[in-house]
Amino acid sequence: MSVASAFQLCGYRHVVGSLWTVQDAMGPVLARAVYRNLAAPDGRGPAYALHRAVAELRAHGDYDDPLFWASVIHSGP
């Protein structure tokens, strides 16, 4: 069981998590991008917001290595 699946079992519909340990500094960068995409007028939901955020993360010079962005998942409907 992962932390993301534990949050879903607690009742959260949409959860963003990581499949392995990632650098701490990446978290706020990703979170800002996810929330910015969620608030966008053309937002299509949490999965799309994460997809766009990962694309931004990949374009970021410090986090373009797959070890950073490949672990990030959305779990939910």
Rosetta blueprint (number, residue, H / E / L):
1 M L
2 S L
3 V H
4 A H
5 S H
6 A H
7 F H
8 Q H
9 L H
10 C L
11 G L
12 Y L
13 R L
14 H L
15 V E
16 V E
17 G E
18 S E
19 L L
20 W L
21 T L
22 V L
23 Q L
24 D L
25 A L
26 M H
27 G H
28 P H
29 V H
30 L H
31 A H
32 R H
33 A H
34 V H
35 Y H
36 R H
37 N H
38 L H
39 A H
40 A L
41 P L
42 D L
43 G L
44 R L
45 G L
46 P H
47 A H
48 Y H
49 A H
50 L H
51 H H
52 R H
53 A H
54 V H
55 A H
56 E H
57 L H
58 R H
59 A H
60 H L
61 G H
62 D H
63 Y H
64 D L
65 D L
66 P H
67 L H
68 F H
69 W H
70 A L
71 S L
72 V E
73 I E
74 H E
75 S E
76 G L
77 P L
